[in-house]
Amino acid sequence: MLQKLSIQNYALIDTIEWDVVNGWTVLTGETGSGKSILLGALGLVLGDRAEGVEVRGEKCIVEAVFHPSSAAKILLGSLHEGQVCILRRSISKGGRSRAYVNDEPVKLQFLRSLAPLLVDLHGQQDGQRLHSAEGLLHAVDAFSDDAKILADQWRSAHQIWLDTLKKHRILEAQGSLPEADSDYLSYQIKELEQLDFADPALENLEEQLSALSHAKDIQAALHTTHSALQSEGGALDKMTDAERTLEAIASVHKASEALLERVRSCRIELADLAQEAETEADNIELDPSALAKAEANQDRLQRLFDKHRVADLSGLQTKLDDMTSKLKAARDRDGDLAKSALLMAEQRLELDEIGGTLHNARNAAAQALCSALQVHLQHLKMPSARLHFDWSFPAEPESAGPSRPILMFTGNAGLAHQPLAKVASGGERSRVMLAMKATLASHLEVPTLILDEIDAGVSGDVAARMADLISSISEETQVITISHLPQVAGRASHHFKVMKTEDQGRTVTHLLPLNPEGRIEELAAMLSGSEVGEAARAQARSLMG
């Protein structure tokens, strides 16, 4: 239920603080006084777009205090605090907009999701709901618990089927790998798999080739090195002689001790060098076949490098991994496509089964809804009005359901039913919409119903009967109406007048609560125009009952 609406610096409004109570509240005022501006401000905190909003001053601020419904509390989650829900929207002069719920910033989409759980706002153009499949399905589902449950099941199953369909189409778009391409890819993979990527000889192939091609020279040089160090009269013998000479004088010449240690160290290092040179010489392969094999490996690798446009073994390994993945994906795709098609068919069967049950439930609910509407329409002086739903079935399942409804109508006995949007007058559409609101009032958990000139196009006794119906709705739901008809306004429990004044060249909209005497004057003015007489006042009193 809406408890309070505060508006600052919006369009013609400087400041309005409107405390709203339960029951039926009516807003009246001259055309252009700003009644719809109030609803426009409320629309801002319910998530309407802020483009084109006229901001007075530096910032427009609209705040609405609601007592939320149970469904709204669930959606609010952790944002729900205390007994009320406070929605606030601020719009700067430059057009920047911010939204808050209980002082926590939220996205505009969240307000739009929350709005239908707080307010059912019927604007002057909302008769279109009677013509749209979405609006009609919402009404039918609200009228039947079974249809509502099945509609939820349908939406869940439809989303699952739709997700599978999208994946299936992606697989189809990828296309099959031609058989020739598959064979060639397999050949390339097999060719690369013959390489032993872990063989260190392949990693150091250039070094190995250099060693094999100069094996004799290397071996001779190593033997020469060993001989120079180890042979008689060689370096080691001379180092040994020097070591012995220094040993003889080290005891009497202190400085010779250090020289002795250095010579001894050099002699040990030279002995090690001689041994290592001999070992390396023995390890040299003088094998022409090994050289030929290394040269063949080099030629083979270079050909593969050129073929796959890579520079080293690491590049070939990456290429092999990529081709293996591509071939596997191509082979898996056909299997995945078959599995996807099977899964999609199974999900479609399940969806169609739910859809058949849902359509039957909706059709039954639609018939019951039409019967209930006709009862209200008889009260609204449309005794011959008849309604029924026609259904069409789209080729592809839609998220809203397996079938689309059209509301068919005739206002006169003996005439064939035609689409309501095509044959109903403005007054007839207003009465059908009000009958719809009255029929669904006890089925929809929306605590506030706002009707903007739903009585347009009617007058006299019909207007009075519409007032009866609105009054009955207000027994279960908070109702706020904007009306130009005194027969309707006089029946409301609370009455506010919207008016505008000029102050120093500025037009300002005000909202005035009317006491009983003020209501009489306002209703009398609505009845007679600018000249209010006692007869008009007496008629106004009679309208207030």
C-alpha angles and dihedrals in degrees: 000000000000109000104171141005120196120188128184129181098348120146106301093352123099097174133344125173108188120185108199123201134196123273124041122336122183128199119203135173143126120300108277095020092119107265093134089045088066090054090045090056091049089049089058093061088045091059106270116154116266098216111130095013111151108227120200113208120352099314140019115215125188121182128181126188116206136181095223127226121241091258090051091052090054092051091046091055110164090004090070110099129170121332100314139056116218117202118191132182125186123191122188125216088256092056099257110147132200129184130202137185114199088344093305116119114243137176120261091244089062090057089050090052092048097045099076089054092056107034138021099206115192108192127189090267097043093099082091087081086074089059102042122085090222094055093046093048089051089054094046094048091048089055094055129047090199092053091047093053093045091048090056090049090049093051092050094047091044092054091050091049091045092052090052090047091053092050090048092052091049089054090048091050091054089065130209121288108247113248092241091053091047092052093048091048090051090051092051092048092049090049093053094042089063088069117092098222090184093059107110089204089070091051092053098034097132092051091047092050092050091051094048095047092051097036097123094047092046093048092048092049092050092049090049090050091050092048093049090054104034108029124099110286090013129131095282092053090050091048089050091052090050091049092052092047092053092046088059094057102030092091093057100031114056096195091056090065090069092045090050092055092050093048091047090051092050091049091053091048092049091050089053091048091051091051093047092048090053092048093049091048090053091050094055111110116222090192117137090192091059089052091049091049092050091049090049091050090050092051091047094050093045090052091051091046090053094043095052095032096237132130104219148006091279089060091050090050090052090048091051092050091049094049092046090052092047093051092046091049091050092050092042092048094068090050092044090049091053092047091047092051091050093047091047091051091050092048091048091053090051090047092050090049091053089043094055092051091044093051092050091049092047093047091052091046091048091054091050090046091053091050091052092046091052091055090056092043090055088056088049090057097261098116095157096047114124128184135187138158126247117199132210126192118220117219091236121046113255127212092245094057146289094288140037122223129220118193108228120201145182124179097191133057115252096024122114120250115259132175109293092230090057104047110020119098122227092261092048092050090049091053093046090050092049090048088052091051091049093047094049098039093097093042101052119070094217110129097201129049118189118192117191108199094323085158092064113133097025134091145165118019093358090058090051090051091049087053089054090054094046089049091054090050090052090060088072103022137037105253127197117184135184110209143168093193119095090203088063100036093050092062096055121108094223129029131199127180121216113208139159132220136186120239120179092335094315124113113221129187118220133189115216125189110223124220118208093276091046090050091053091053092047094048091045090053090050089052100045108017124232095341107072116193135177092262090058091047091051091051089048090054090051091052090055088057 
